[in-house]
Amino acid sequence: MECSPCEGLYFFEFVSCSAFVVTGVLLILFSLNLHMRIPQINWNLTIFGFLATAVYAVNTFLAVQKWRVSIHQQSASDYIRARTESRDVDGRPEIQRLDT
């Protein structure tokens, strides 16, 4: 509630969720052939909405894949750093080697 720079994020979230819901409703209308009963809407323009949603979905998929790879690389580098630090006991006299 006290996040003043988050207003842009909230707006983006609202627009994204609204677009998702509207696209879902349009998909149901087309799937059930209900669009024939509503002649007031130019249905040729709604195809653009489906294309935009498909592009958004692909972009989201690629972003998640990139995020997963970066998380995996970060955890691997954390593991290597921890292993290296655990072997560096000579510089830290408070840690004694057990193998000597």
N, C-alpha and C positions, 0 to 999 in steps of 0.2 A: 504494500500500500504506500510505502514511502519512496518508491522508485520514480523519481521525477524524469530521468532520461529514458524511461521505458515506454513513454507514450507512443513513440514510433513502432515499437515492438508490438504493443497492444493493437495499434491500428492494422499492422501487417497481419497479425493473428486473426483479427476480425474479418478482414477482407479475404484471407485465405479460407477460413472456415465457411464464410458466406458463399464463396465461389464453389466450394466443394458441395455444399448442400444444394445450391441451385443446379449444379451439374447433375447431381444424383436425381433430383426431381425430373430434369429433362430426360435423363436416361430412362427413367421409369415410364415417362410419357411416350417416348419413342418405342420402348420395348413392348408396351401394351397397345400400341397403335391408337393411343388416345389423342395424339396430335391432329388427327383427322377431324376430331370434333371441335377443335378450337381454331377456326380459320382466321381469327384476328391477328395472329402472330405470324410474322414472316419466318417460316421454319427453315428457309435456306440459310439465314444468318446464324441459326443455332449450330450449324455444322462447324462454324468457326470456333464456337465455344468448346465443342468436343475436341477439336484439334489443339486448341490452347491447353486444355486439360491434359491431353496426352503428352504434350511437350513438357508441361509442369511435372507430370508424373515421372517422365524419363529424367528430368533434371533432379528431382528429389531422389530417385534411385541412384544416380551417379554421385550425388552429394553424400548419401549414406555410405556408399561403397568407399569413397575417398576418406570419410571419417573413420570407418572401420579399419582401413589400412593404417591410418595415422595412429589410431589407438594401439594397434598391434605393434607398430614400430616403436612407439613410446614405451610400451610395457617391456619389449625386448631390450631396449637401451637401458631401462631401469634395472633389469635383471643383470645385464653385463656390468653396469656401474656398481651394483651391490656386490657382485662377485669380486670385482677388482678391489673394492674397499675392504672386503672381508679378508683378502689376501695381504693387504698392506698393514701388517701388524707391527713391523719394525719401527715405523714412525709413530706408533702409539704404544708407549710402554705400559699403559694400564691394561692392555690386552696381552695375555700370555699365550704362547703357542702350546697346544696340547701334544703335538707330535714330537717335541724335543725332550 
